Amino acid sequence: MPLDPEKSIMMTCCSKVICNGCDYANNTREAEASLNSLCLFCRKATPETDKECYKYRMKRIEADDSVSMRQWGSEQFDKGDYQSALTYFTKAAELGDVLRRIAERNFIIWKRLLSEAAIGGHPNARYNLGIEEGNYGNVERAVKHFIIAAKQGYDNSIKPLMPAYRNGFVSKENLAAVLRAHQAAVDATKSPQRDAAEEFYLG
């Protein structure tokens, strides 16, 4: 499974995560065989409308599904309903969704919980720690976070490493080693289906 969250999707019906490659391969198989579209995990019919998605999401939330609560909280946040977002984020964290703990208001708590997610192996959290450190002028600490995320195959972490290299915070040798490790991590998750999915979904 690719660690980059942009290369996977969450199934609304059961909150399971599937990589874009597997999803693309399954959709292709179903289309070629004229099969109904079913979730690979729970085998329910995949929702075709926003109303159906909402119905599935609410069922998962009623079942205390932390991932669905996190997703719903994110949607409320995007709509500007910050109080509802905080409520769902907090409940998701209480149910064990480590990633969503970063939604706490207090910055100290936010940073500590973001660190927990990074230590738990989440590259996006690690990258965000780098961004925060950079915003506060802690360039060396930021670079360390970007390097770790890049070695996990997180593409976004490569970009900030380039100016860090030009400004002397990363040596040529270290940058080369990071790029090799990043490519190895990316290659380890490659498959023909994922390559086709990336071309299909991302153009």
Secondary structure per residue as TSV (DSSP state, phi and psi in degrees):
chain	resnum	aa	ss	phi	psi
A	1	M	-	360.0	124.7
A	2	P	-	-62.8	139.0
A	3	L	S	-76.2	-24.2
A	4	D	-	-66.9	116.5
A	5	P	G	-64.1	-19.3
A	6	E	G	-74.8	-8.4
A	7	K	G	-107.3	21.0
A	8	S	E	-148.5	165.1
A	9	I	E	-131.6	159.3
A	10	M	E	-105.0	132.9
A	11	M	-	-78.5	122.5
A	12	T	T	-63.5	-32.7
A	13	C	T	-69.5	-33.3
A	14	C	T	-136.5	0.7
A	15	S	-	67.6	15.5
A	16	K	-	-80.5	150.2
A	17	V	E	-104.9	135.7
A	18	I	E	-132.7	142.2
A	19	C	E	-71.1	153.6
A	20	N	H	-58.2	-34.9
A	21	G	H	-63.7	-45.2
A	22	C	H	-66.7	-39.9
A	23	D	H	-63.4	-43.2
A	24	Y	H	-64.4	-44.0
A	25	A	H	-62.5	-40.8
A	26	N	H	-67.5	-42.7
A	27	N	H	-62.4	-38.5
A	28	T	H	-65.4	-44.8
A	29	R	H	-59.8	-45.2
A	30	E	H	-65.5	-39.6
A	31	A	H	-66.6	-43.1
A	32	E	H	-66.2	-32.4
A	33	A	T	-96.3	5.3
A	34	S	T	55.0	43.6
A	35	L	-	-95.7	155.9
A	36	N	-	-68.7	146.6
A	37	S	-	-77.8	116.6
A	38	L	B	-124.4	150.2
A	39	C	-	-66.4	136.3
A	40	L	T	-67.7	-21.2
A	41	F	T	-95.6	-59.4
A	42	C	T	-97.2	-8.9
A	43	R	-	68.4	14.9
A	44	K	-	-77.9	156.9
A	45	A	B	-64.5	132.1
A	46	T	-	-70.0	138.2
A	47	P	-	-65.6	142.7
A	48	E	-	-110.0	-12.4
A	49	T	S	-129.0	162.3
A	50	D	H	-61.8	-34.8
A	51	K	H	-63.6	-42.5
A	52	E	H	-67.0	-40.1
A	53	C	H	-60.4	-43.4
A	54	Y	H	-62.4	-43.2
A	55	K	H	-60.2	-46.7
A	56	Y	H	-62.2	-44.5
A	57	R	H	-60.4	-44.8
A	58	M	H	-64.6	-36.1
A	59	K	H	-63.2	-40.3
A	60	R	H	-68.9	-37.5
A	61	I	H	-66.4	-42.0
A	62	E	H	-62.1	-26.2
A	63	A	T	-88.7	11.7
A	64	D	T	60.7	43.2
A	65	D	-	-84.5	112.5
A	66	S	H	-65.4	-34.8
A	67	V	H	-66.8	-43.3
A	68	S	H	-63.9	-38.1
A	69	M	H	-64.1	-40.6
A	70	R	H	-63.2	-45.5
A	71	Q	H	-62.6	-42.5
A	72	W	H	-67.6	-37.1
A	73	G	H	-62.4	-39.4
A	74	S	H	-63.1	-40.4
A	75	E	H	-65.2	-39.8
A	76	Q	H	-67.2	-36.4
A	77	F	H	-62.9	-44.1
A	78	D	H	-63.0	-28.7
A	79	K	H	-82.3	-8.9
A	80	G	T	93.5	3.8
A	81	D	-	-90.4	77.6
A	82	Y	H	-69.9	-32.4
A	83	Q	H	-65.6	-45.8
A	84	S	H	-64.0	-40.0
A	85	A	H	-59.8	-46.1
A	86	L	H	-61.6	-39.5
A	87	T	H	-60.6	-46.8
A	88	Y	H	-70.5	-38.8
A	89	F	H	-60.8	-45.3
A	90	T	H	-64.7	-43.1
A	91	K	H	-63.7	-40.2
A	92	A	H	-62.1	-41.5
A	93	A	H	-64.1	-42.0
A	94	E	H	-62.2	-29.3
A	95	L	T	-87.8	1.3
A	96	G	T	107.6	5.9
A	97	D	-	-81.5	93.2
A	98	V	T	-60.7	-42.5
A	99	L	G	-58.3	-40.0
A	100	R	G	-76.2	-8.4
A	101	R	G	-64.0	-17.9
A	102	I	G	-69.0	-5.3
A	103	A	G	-85.8	2.7
A	104	E	-	-62.0	146.3
A	105	R	S	-67.2	-46.1
A	106	N	S	-66.4	125.7
A	107	F	H	-63.2	-37.8
A	108	I	H	-62.7	-45.6
A	109	I	H	-65.8	-42.2
A	110	W	H	-55.8	-47.3
A	111	K	H	-68.3	-39.5
A	112	R	H	-63.3	-44.1
A	113	L	H	-73.0	-31.9
A	114	L	H	-62.7	-38.4
A	115	S	H	-63.6	-38.1
A	116	E	H	-60.8	-43.6
A	117	A	H	-64.2	-39.8
A	118	A	H	-65.1	-45.2
A	119	I	H	-63.0	-31.8
A	120	G	T	-73.7	-1.4
A	121	G	T	100.6	13.2
A	122	H	-	-89.1	110.5
A	123	P	H	-65.8	-32.2
A	124	N	H	-65.4	-39.8
A	125	A	H	-64.4	-41.6
A	126	R	H	-61.8	-43.1
A	127	Y	H	-62.3	-43.4
A	128	N	H	-65.3	-33.2
A	129	L	H	-61.9	-40.5
A	130	G	H	-61.5	-41.8
A	131	I	H	-61.6	-45.1
A	132	E	H	-62.6	-44.8
A	133	E	H	-63.0	-40.4
A	134	G	H	-63.4	-39.0
A	135	N	H	-63.4	-28.1
A	136	Y	T	-98.0	12.0
A	137	G	T	81.8	7.5
A	138	N	-	-90.4	72.0
A	139	V	H	-63.3	-43.2
A	140	E	H	-62.7	-40.9
A	141	R	H	-67.3	-39.0
A	142	A	H	-60.7	-45.1
A	143	V	H	-60.7	-40.0
A	144	K	H	-60.9	-41.5
A	145	H	H	-66.5	-42.7
A	146	F	H	-62.1	-39.0
A	147	I	H	-63.6	-44.8
A	148	I	H	-63.1	-45.3
A	149	A	H	-63.6	-40.4
A	150	A	H	-63.2	-40.3
A	151	K	H	-66.6	-20.2
A	152	Q	T	-85.8	-0.2
A	153	G	T	93.6	14.3
A	154	Y	-	-84.7	110.0
A	155	D	G	-60.4	-39.3
A	156	N	G	-61.8	-21.8
A	157	S	G	-76.9	-14.5
A	158	I	H	-70.3	-41.3
A	159	K	H	-56.0	-50.6
A	160	P	H	-69.3	-17.0
A	161	L	H	-73.0	-24.5
A	162	M	H	-66.6	-51.1
A	163	P	H	-65.6	-30.2
A	164	A	H	-63.3	-38.1
A	165	Y	H	-66.9	-44.7
A	166	R	H	-64.1	-27.4
A	167	N	T	-97.5	9.5
A	168	G	T	85.9	10.8
A	169	F	S	-87.0	-14.7
A	170	V	S	-133.7	130.7
A	171	S	-	-76.6	162.5
A	172	K	H	-60.5	-41.0
A	173	E	H	-66.1	-43.6
A	174	N	H	-65.4	-40.2
A	175	L	H	-62.6	-43.3
A	176	A	H	-62.1	-40.7
A	177	A	H	-65.5	-40.1
A	178	V	H	-64.4	-43.6
A	179	L	H	-62.9	-38.5
A	180	R	H	-65.6	-43.3
A	181	A	H	-65.9	-39.6
A	182	H	H	-61.5	-46.7
A	183	Q	H	-64.2	-37.8
A	184	A	H	-64.4	-40.4
A	185	A	H	-66.0	-40.8
A	186	V	H	-65.8	-45.0
A	187	D	H	-61.3	-33.7
A	188	A	H	-66.3	-20.3
A	189	T	T	-107.1	6.1
A	190	K	-	-77.4	150.2
A	191	S	-	-159.1	157.2
A	192	P	H	-55.4	-37.5
A	193	Q	H	-67.2	-40.9
A	194	R	H	-69.0	-36.8
A	195	D	H	-63.2	-43.2
A	196	A	H	-65.2	-38.9
A	197	A	H	-65.0	-41.0
A	198	E	H	-63.2	-40.8
A	199	E	H	-67.6	-37.6
A	200	F	H	-72.4	-48.5
A	201	Y	H	-80.5	-37.0
A	202	L	H	-100.8	-9.5
A	203	G	-	72.3	360.0
